[in-house]
Amino acid sequence: MEITLLGTGSPIPDPNRAGPSTLVRAGGQVFLVDCGRGVLQRAAAIGLGANGLSALLLTHLHSDHIADLGDLLITRWVTTFAPDPVPLPIIGPPGTAAVVEATLKAFGPDISYRIAHHDDLNAPPPVEVHEYTEGAVWDRDGVSIRVAPTDHRPVAPTIGFRIEADGVSAVLAGDTVPCESLDELAAHADALVHTVIRKELIALLPAQRIKDICDYHSSVQEAAATARRAGVGTLVLTHYVPAIAPGQKSSGARWPRPSSTGGSNSAKTCTGSRFSRARDVTVPRRPNGPVVHRYPGYHCAAVAARRRQPAAMPAPKHVRPAGSLQAPARSAPATSIRKERRSPAPPRPGIVAAARE
């Protein structure tokens, strides 16, 4: 399994960082988690095109996490040359279908121009949208994915993803404060990719609108505490706000973690800020843990997670095990958006659920 941070930025444009986007390669399949601005350029930098994706996974519908959704849908469409293209599975929280539908509508003129111009394009971009708040969402060719609710209120619902293949697991938390459901989703994962903000610096800024972000994001310390509670092997920090300056190193925080033999190890924290022109560096791994690689060029990092045997832990109470649901199959007409919803989360008091039927 390999995790690549394609973009580690925030809503504020940054010349050194693309928007939030993480790529996971597992079992011969390729998953894009969120699609912030510039994601396709960053994917091109590692030799991947939009037509090479197995599925798009969305943690939530904040603008910085879906800014390039339209570009992704159109580019995949025009660069797929199969006569009967398979729809792109899009898995996200309730509200995802409405956003995808609105995005395709906004690109309606472009779609009509291309259909009129090219004989082999005779239908709009084919997509299948599936909405979930918890449970199994993917089970294909040895790769399984399940989701659990996270806490980014008033943005609701939001979800995190756990991807498992060949005995290796990675969790993509998205934007969230610490919560029990994330602890359970991340239990004994080989890697946890967690967005963070530097609350001690945000608190010094004068604008209240900026300070407001502290109440629905995790700090670096809170993300580390989540990883410690869950027994995570490697914590990967991304979405740093404010960004780490080019050339600046963050502290390599470590936290104690019980080993399966009852001893104690330490797990490595790595940051996904800007690994520009860095030399190849391999962080020594603890026994049975993942290896973290930093690659030269732009701001990409990768985690090559290796198989390890997790310590025994009771099954989560409210997170259903994966294994029963098959991945979306090619069955709908190319012109349709298929929508499926599972386990809607109850709205927070005073918050109106944004999902539509």
N, C-alpha and C positions, 0 to 999 in steps of 0.2 A: 504494500500500500504506500502511496506517495501523496503528500499534501503540498500544494504550492500556493503561496499567498500571491495571487495576481494583483490585488489592490488592497492597501491597508489604510486608505484615507478616510475622510469624514465629509460632511456636507460642504465644508469650506474647500474650494479648489486649491490644490497643492501641486506645483509643477513637478514635484518629486514622487508623488504618490497617486495612483489611480484609486477609484472608489472601491468600497468594500466588495471583495470577490475572492473566493477560495476555491481552488480546484482539487478534487480528490480522484486519484486513479486507484481503482481496486478491482481485482479479478478481471482485468481486461475491459472494464467499463470506466466511463469518465463522467464525473458529476461536477457541475458548477453550482456552488452555494452562493447565492446572491449575485447580482450583476450590476455593480456600481459603474460610474463613468470610466470609460477607457478600458473596459474589461477585454474587448476583442483585440485591441492593440497589445495588451499584455499577454493574452493568449497566443497571439501571433509570434511574440518574442520567444516563446518556448515551442513553437512549431505546431500549434493546435488551432484548427478552424472551428467555426460555429457548427459546421456539419459533422464534427467529430464527437459531439456531446451525446451521452446516453440519456441525461435528464437534467433539468434545471430545478434546483431546490431553493426555495425562498423562505428565509427565517421570519421576515415580516415585510411590511409594505411602506416603510419609510423611504423617502425619495432617494436618499444616497445609496440605498441597497437595491434599487430597481431602475436607476437612472438610464441604463443602457438596455433595458428590456426590448424596446422597439428595434434598436439596432441589431440585437441578437436575433430576434424573430425574422426580420427581413433578410439579414445576411445569411442565416442558415437556409432560408427558403431559396434564395437566388444562387447559392453555391452547392445545393444538393441536386445532382443530375439523375438520380434514379427515376424511372418512369412513374413509380407509385411510391413516393416518399413516405416514410414512417412519421407519424405525428411526433412532435417533441413533447414528451411528458413534462409537465410543470407541476410540481408539488409544493403547496404552500398553505398558509392558514386561511380560514374563511375570509373572503374578500378578494382572493387572488383571481378568481374567474372574472370578476367585474373589472379588475385592473387590466387583465389581458385583453378582454373584449374592448375596453376603451382605447387601449394602445393600438390594437389593430384598426379600430375605427379612425383614429387620428392619422394613421398611415394609409387610409383608404385611397386617396388620390395616387400615391406612389404605387400601391398594389395594382390599381386599375391600369396605370400606365404600362407597367411591366407585363401584365397579362395581355394587353393589346399589342405589345411590341414583340413578345416572344411566343412562338407557336407551342413550345413545350412547357409553358407556364399557363395552366388553364384554370387554376383555383387559388384562393388565398393561402397564406402560410398554414400548414396543418399543425394543430396543437391539440393536446389533451390536458385539461386542467383537473387536478385532484386536490381537494381541500381537506385538511386534517388538523386536529389539535393533539391527538395522541394515538399511539399504537403502531402497528406494522404498516408500512407504506410501499415497500419494495422487496421482492424476493425473486431474484433471477440469476441463474448460472453461478450460484455460490456466493452472491452478494446480497445481503439483507440490510434494510434500513428501517429504523423506527424513529418516531418522534415523540416528544413530550412538551408540555407547555412550559414556557419561561415567563419571566415577569418584567415587562418593559412598559408597564402602565404609566400613562393612559393609552399607549399603543397596545391594542388588544384585539384578537389574540395574537400571540407570538409563539414560535416553536423553535426547538433545537433538534438537530439530527444526530443520530448515532449510526455510523456506517460500519459494517462488519464483513470481513472477507478473510478466508484462510487463517482463522484464529486470531486475527488482528482487528482492533477496533479504534475508531476515531470519532470524537464528538465535536460538532460545530455548534457553539452555543448561541451565536448571534448576539444582539444587544439585550442585556438583562442585568438585573440585580441578583444577588444570591437568592436561591430558592430551593426548596426541597426537591421539586421535580427535576431540576437540573442535576442536583447531587445524585439522584437515582439514575438518571440517564447516563451520567458520566462514570458510574461506578466501575473502577478498575480498568478504565479505558487506557489504551496505549498512548493516546494523544488527545489533548483537549485544546481546541482553538477557541480562544476567548477574547472578545473585544473588551477594551479597557479605556478609561480616561484617567488623567492625572489630576485627581480632585484637589490636591494641595495647591496646584498652580491655577486651576480654574477658579478657585475661591478668591484669588487675588484680583481677578478681572472686575471692572466696574459694572458691566452690563448685566442686569438681572436675567435677561433672556439667555445669556451664555451660562450663568450660574445654574439655571434651571436644569441643565443636562446632568447635574450631579445626582439628582434624585431618581434617575432611571437607567443609569449605567453602573457597572462595577468598577471600582478602583483596581489598581495593580494588586494591592494587598488583598482585596476581597476576592479577586480571581484566584490568587494563590491559595487563599483559604478554602475556596471551593475545590480546587485540585487536591488539596491535602485531605479534606473530608472524604472525597470520592476515591482516593487512592490512585490518582492518575499517574501515568509514567512520565509523560512530557507535557508541559504547559507551553502553548504557543500564544504569545500575546500579539494582538493586531488592533487596528482601528485606534491607535494611540491619539489622544487629544489632550493637550497640544502634541504635535508630532515631535519625535526625537530629531534634533538637528542632524543634517548630514555629517557623518564622521563621528558623531557622539555615540557613546556606548551606554546602554542602560545597565543597571546592576544585574548580574546573573543571580537572581534570587533563588534560593534553594529552600526546600522545606522537608521535614522528616516524613518518611513514609514507611510503615511496617512492611517487611518483606513476607513472602509466603512461608518462609521458614521461621518466622518469629523474630528475626533480627531487625536491623534498621538500615535503610539506604537513604540516598537523597536523589531527588529528581531535578532535572534541569529546566530552567525557564529560558526560552529564547524569544526574542522580539521580532516582529515583522514591520519594522519601520522603513529603513532604506538601506538595503545591502548593496549599494552602488559600487561597482568595480571592486567588490571584495574578493579576496582570494578564496579558493575552495577551503572550507574549514569543516572538519568533522569533530563534533563534540563527543568526547569519550562517553560511551553509554555505560550505565550501571548494568549488572548482570540481568539478562533477560529483558532489558528495556529497549526502547526505540533509539535509533541513531538520528541525530539532527544534522542536516547538511545545509550550508549556506552557499549559494551559487553566485558567481559573478554576474553583474549586469542588472541594472534597474533596482527593483525592490522586491525581488522574488526570493522566497525561501522554500525549502521542502523538508518534510519529515518523512523519512523512510522507516516506517514502523515495522519492526520484526516481531515474529510470533513470540509470545510468552504465556506462561500459565498464570492466570490471575488467582489471587487468594480467594478462598471460599467466601461467599457473601449471600445472604438471603435475597431472593428475588424481590424486586420492587413491588410494592403493593398496588400502585395505581398506574404502572407502566406495563402494558401488555407485551408479551414476548413476540418477536417477529417470527415469521415462518409460514403463516397461513395465506397471506395475500400475495397474489402474483402481480408482477409489474404490468403496467398498461400494455395492452396488445393493440395491433393495428386493426381497428374495426369500424371507426367512424369515418364518414366522408371527410375529405380534406377541407371542406368549407366550414366544418363545425367546430365548436369549442365544447368538448365534453367536460362536464363538471361533476365532481363527486365530493361529498362532504362526509366526514366521520367525526363523531364525538365533539360536538360544538361545546366550547367552554362557556360557562355562565358569565354574563357581563359583570364587571365590578360595579358596586352601588354607585349610582350617579353617572356611570359611563354607558353610553348607548352602543351596543354591538354594531360594528360597521358592516358585517357580512350580510349579503342579500341572497334571497332564494333565486 
